[in-house]
């Protein structure tokens, strides 16, 4: 599985909670980690990066793709 890194403009636990709820809707084949202090989200998935990006943007937060890790 490919591991993608995204920078997300999270400022609080509420933001990271919103990201968690959104990503959980993608199903069991998506694994993710959130680093709130660094404002980073790592997603392991076979889904296309564009789909992951659009999903994260549903949070209403600014999202930037940093590449694969």
C-alpha positions as CSV (number, residue, x, y, z in Angstrom):
1,X,0.0,0.0,0.0
2,X,1.1,3.5,-0.7
3,X,1.6,5.9,2.2
4,X,0.6,9.5,1.3
5,X,1.5,12.6,3.5
6,X,-0.9,15.5,3.7
7,X,-0.5,18.8,5.5
8,X,-3.8,19.8,7.0
9,X,-4.5,23.2,8.7
10,X,-5.7,21.6,11.9
11,X,-5.6,23.8,15.0
12,X,-7.4,21.7,17.7
13,X,-8.7,18.3,18.7
14,X,-12.0,19.1,17.0
15,X,-10.2,19.4,13.7
16,X,-8.4,16.1,14.1
17,X,-11.6,14.5,15.2
18,X,-13.3,15.7,12.0
19,X,-10.5,14.3,9.9
20,X,-10.8,11.0,11.7
21,X,-14.6,10.8,11.1
22,X,-14.2,11.6,7.4
23,X,-11.4,9.1,6.9
24,X,-13.2,6.3,8.8
25,X,-16.0,6.6,6.2
26,X,-13.6,5.4,3.5
27,X,-13.6,1.9,5.0
28,X,-11.2,-0.6,6.6
29,X,-8.8,-0.6,3.6
30,X,-7.6,2.9,4.6
31,X,-5.1,3.2,7.5
32,X,-4.2,6.6,8.8
33,X,-2.2,8.5,11.4
34,X,-2.7,12.1,12.5
35,X,0.0,14.3,14.0
36,X,-1.9,17.4,15.3
37,X,1.2,19.4,16.5
38,X,2.9,19.0,13.1
39,X,-0.5,19.3,11.3
40,X,0.3,16.1,9.3
41,X,-1.9,13.3,8.2
42,X,-0.5,10.0,6.7
43,X,-2.8,7.8,4.8
44,X,-2.0,4.3,3.7
45,X,-4.4,3.2,0.9
46,X,-4.7,1.9,-2.6
47,X,-7.1,4.7,-3.4
48,X,-6.0,7.4,-5.8
49,X,-4.3,10.5,-4.2
50,X,-7.0,12.8,-5.7
51,X,-9.8,10.8,-3.9
52,X,-7.9,11.1,-0.6
53,X,-7.4,14.8,-1.2
54,X,-11.0,15.5,-2.0
55,X,-12.1,13.5,1.1
56,X,-9.8,15.5,3.4
57,X,-11.1,18.8,1.8
58,X,-14.6,17.8,3.0
59,X,-13.4,18.8,6.5
60,X,-13.4,22.5,5.3
61,X,-9.7,22.8,6.2
62,X,-6.9,23.7,3.9
63,X,-5.1,20.6,2.6
64,X,-1.7,20.3,0.9
65,X,-0.3,17.1,-0.6
66,X,3.4,16.5,0.4
67,X,3.9,13.3,-1.6
68,X,4.5,9.7,-0.7
69,X,6.6,8.5,2.2
